Amino acid sequence: MNAAAAVRTTCPYCGVGCGVLVRPTPPQVPGAQVVHAIVAGDPEHPANAGRLCSKGAALGETLSMDGRLLQPRVLGRDTDWRLALGYVAAGFRRLIDAHGPDAVAFYVSGQLLTEDYYVANKLMKGYIGTANIDTNSRLCMSSAVAAHKRAFGEDIVPVSYEDVELADLIVLVGSNTAWCHPVLFQRIAKAKEQRPELTIVVIDPRSTVTCEIADLHLPVATGSDVWLFNGLLNFLSEHGVANSEFIDAHTRGLDRALAVADNTAGSIAAVARRCGLDAEAVQRFYALFARTARVVTLFSQGVNQSSSGTDKANSIINCHLLTGRIGRPGAGPLSITGQPNAMGGREVGGLANALAAHLDLDDAEHRRVVQQFWNSPQIATQPGLKAVDLFEAVHAGRIKAIWIAGTNPVVSMPNADRVRAALRRCELVVVSDCVADTDTTALAHVLLPAAAWGEKDGTVTNSERCISRQRSFLSPPGSAKPDWWIFAAVARAMGFTAGFDYASAHAVFLEHARLSAVANEGRRAFNLRDWTTLDADAYAALQPRRWGERPFSDGRYAHADGRARFIATVPRAPAHAADAEYPLVLNTGRVRDQWHTMTRTGKSARLMAHAPEPFVDMHPQDVLLAGLRVGNFVRVDTRWGSMVARLRSSGEMPRRMIFVPMHWNDTVSGAARVGALVNPVVDPVSGEPESKHTPARVCAYEVAWQGFALSRESLKLADTTIWSRTLGPGCQRYEIAGRRERGDWGPWARRLLGAAADADWIEYADPATGIYRAALLREDRLQGCVFLSRRADLPPRSWLSSLFANSVLTHAERTGLLLGSRAADATVDVGPVVCSCFNVGRNTLIAAIREHALASAEAIGNRLRAGTNCGSCIPELKALLQMPRPACKEPSWSDSPQRPPK
């Protein structure tokens, strides 16, 4: 890509914060909106140095206008901005006047830019006068925030990505880094390749693809992290690894922390029993940590998303404080965030218990500083409601108006059916989003069209505190506006004119930077004083830069006495334990190529190919004991809800745990919204939900028939109990099943595909076996097809999907349609996609490994290109190389990649 012709911006996915170069392609029709762009990694960005993961590499395929919200809507009718803003402002003002400011709330998102976040927070806390503004970042990293504040006195991540590459021991805790933060994982893998002596320990109940790089994997029992790290604290103290000079000069609270750790953890054997680990493996981990001076501990959602998440994070930080391995090159704890601007939201006080600029809401002087700076009529005086409690207050009627911006809580919140019911009860629901149809927008009284990635201008801050510019390369379509503009316009419509007369994102950023410097003569690490004089040109050209180049290098922390705090962490089991009625534990998280609720990644056919339908992953022995069969449908029940998906057994799961991805929702599936099942209990300090531990049971879900349909057009599914919809190459793919028998499938299939009586229609039916196949053609071009059976052994979808690219079908292809494969070659199935960049399937890879005796990921790349672009699939390539040969072909029911057991 010609860098000079490209726009430098940032990736909108995870908190790694990669830089990207985007070159929009000219529109096919003059004057039309660009809906495609060439995207490459920015070689000059410090976070990724040109690398991108599969999601980032496919960004250019996600820019279409399909599904965009383009006009304001009030009560289901399109309107203009003047009327919509007036409706929202009048509604909020009426409810505030009648019930007080605590009767309204905002729920915002780590997808917002810092400037958006800043204006929303200012409006709610400084002008409306309540702290009822929280964010979906509460669901992923608020435990880390609380732990940082307890230990350091300020929410500061003391480690950079360069420290990870300088470390001699990397400990990955509760993180499937290979899939959730792929570019950071690639940097770790490269460091390991260059320095084989670098040791990597993975602490995670699941044996994920991240474990492929590990020297040691500790499959710790869910919820037992504090026991493990309290035991490590004991071990380090007992073996003389404590840095007494550092402890005496820079910390407080060690005696209490050690006493609690000693009382609760005990011996290595006791720790191993409580954590479900082998004592020798625990001993090895403790010895590695003790003898390695440069240790970085990366932790993510497996730590944070817990009813004891804050204590888990503090138990990790304690071990770094004890050894003085913090504020030094190659050492420290690193919380890696899930969203692109979770850190920026923290900087501006986007959480309900925070003020802007790392100031404390519970400190009267800090409140005075912020109110005076804003010249606001009032200031929130107490913390607002955190996410779970906020929606409970909506359900109870205490909150009567809520504005949801850039997020989909009806899918992502725990106990999500309760959230849906709450919004149905609410007097005024406002949603600002770029997507028209989501589970949450369906419940809105007012929809406000927001600019999307590619149209937004501002800044984001990644997990290592690096502020980067997000630059627009498209004009907002229709009436869409930036989020900061929408918040400011509503503020002015409510009568707050003086504080919200921003002309640009640049003006918002300068105010944010100035506030960070107020009353901050070295008192807070977060200080953007050097940015307060940026003119418009300098802001436009702003280069990526970290604030706080190496925090704590001088041994001074943000507590009033300048000392860090050891926190006594008392281990406690998850709030709800598995029992006879619900004997399994439900764990949720991401898959490699999807993001949140798929409103963006779902537009890319190649990203959808890696895991095209929802699934339940289960240990093979649990499958056997439950009398289930891999490939069939199962129902998952918890005390909060139920769902249905297909069963798989990947080899990743420990006994008595199941995994269900978080992405599927009611707009793309009929029964797989896992948020409805998740335990809503929260950490008492951070308010973060227990998303990794919900007692569950799994049972067979019998269907009378199942199948799939492929179509160029969207289908209206009738008489289907289960369905999921994904984008394929040139078509939409529907996985379908039902519980009611049918005698004649022909009329139903014709209605499904929209076939007229005189249509070019071919079909095959075998009533004895329950098999039905049909296809609709127009001028010898495939328009749609449907395949049904009483069993799960259906034809592979890959070849059938490829036919939609053909302008005319040959006679052999027409014949193959009803066979489900090429008539002359029944082995054409390439299998589930492993390499999304080059669309290389699992069966193709296995065949090449066997035929050419390939022995390395590099050899696979040389022959098939797989793994040579973004590198996200390399762990899976290495797993395939470990399979016994000859390897069996992938079962035709599944398009989800499987891993061999270790």
Helices and strands as residue ranges (DSSP letters): G 3-5, E 7-10, E 19-24, E 37-41, H 54-57, G 59-61, E 73-74, E 77-78, H 81-99, G 101-103, E 104-108, H 114-121, I 122-128, E 133-135, G 136-139, H 142-152, H 161-166, E 169-173, H 177-180, H 182-194, E 199-203, G 209-213, E 216-218, H 225-238, H 244-250, E 251-252, H 254-265, H 268-275, H 279-291, E 295-299, H 301-304, H 309-323, E 332-335, H 342-347, G 356-358, H 364-374, H 387-396, E 401-405, H 409-412, H 416-425, E 428-433, G 441-443, E 446-449, E 458-461, E 466-470, H 483-493, G 498-500, H 505-517, G 529-531, H 536-540, E 545-546, E 564-565, E 584-589, G 601-603, H 605-608, E 615-618, H 620-625, E 633-637, E 642-648, E 657-661, G 674-677, E 694-700, E 705-711, E 722-728, E 731-738, H 746-753, E 760-766, E 771-778, E 781-789, H 797-802, G 803-805, H 811-819, E 833-835, E 840-841, H 842-852, H 857-864, H 874-881
